């Protein structure tokens, strides 16, 4: 069995003794059999993210994706490393030089191939998700997180901003027509696979994981939503489809965070008291306020006026520049 891995380094130690019976996992295993001519369909990306909140017991909350619907992912908790990333010698097998995991457990995925789990606050421990593979899949690989350190390495500002959203479509139902536009503030291309969309009420969605590539260039926008099919979502150019998240027609929050739980942007709108509100019209951020602080002010948002799909009535500028607010 081949295991594909994704690793997340925890910044905030699990209590209890380390498991001595947990098997060592080789991070780079070559299949012993020749792959057949007919390859299996491409598997969804294996993603792991920390939510920017804790549960009632103070435990950190995680979500992952990449399993088959109703399948399983393997959760591996690895030993801590030193500040420079070196693993203490006592946590290495003398024979194979492989890491000895502290704990290993299987997690059952839901119908969308996602898992959710909680862990006590950890200091320096590493969390991995592994997916069982076959001879048809590439050898096991791992990717280190958090991404936020790399995103801000040469740029002091926030990487992205929430610039527009449709919470109450009228041409189609909310199930198909809700969407959020994210604009890249980086001077380079932005990739948001593995980022999280959430609110204060416990709803969350892990972005990416499917065949889509969620990337956009400097100053460009990307639209994510509940339905990526323009034939059923009202003609919206949705690139990334989410599950497990909704936009309330009343008051709600839209929280965008990186895989390691760093909040990139947060928009908290009300039910029309201070924020503009009208069914069938998206809420668009004034281009002069394209900033993660300025977009906290409802005065910098207005109702869109542009109909994007001929023959329909809903307005908005998804994946296009917003008009200035009056």
FENTAMO-V422554 format. One record per run of one state. SS is the DSSP state (hx for helix, st for strand, lp for the rest). FROM is the first residue (numbers start at 1). TO is the last residue. If there is no record, write none. Layout:
# FENTAMO-V422554
SS_FROM_TO, SS_FROM_TO
This chain:
# FENTAMO-V422554
lp_1_2, st_3_9, lp_10_46, st_47_54, lp_55_59, st_60_65, lp_66_71, st_72_78, lp_79_80, st_81_81, lp_82_86, st_87_87, lp_88_88, hx_89_91, st_92_92, lp_93_98, st_99_99, lp_100_102, st_103_108, lp_109_113, st_114_119, lp_120_125, st_126_132, lp_133_147, hx_148_151, lp_152_159, st_160_166, lp_167_173, hx_174_177, lp_178_178, st_179_184, lp_185_189, st_190_191, lp_192_195, st_196_198, lp_199_203, st_204_206, lp_207_214, st_215_216, lp_217_220, st_221_225, lp_226_239, st_240_241, lp_242_251, st_252_257, lp_258_262, st_263_269, lp_270_280, st_281_281, lp_282_282, st_283_285, lp_286_286, hx_287_289, lp_290_293, hx_294_296, lp_297_297, hx_298_300, st_301_303, lp_304_306, st_307_307, lp_308_314, st_315_315, lp_316_326
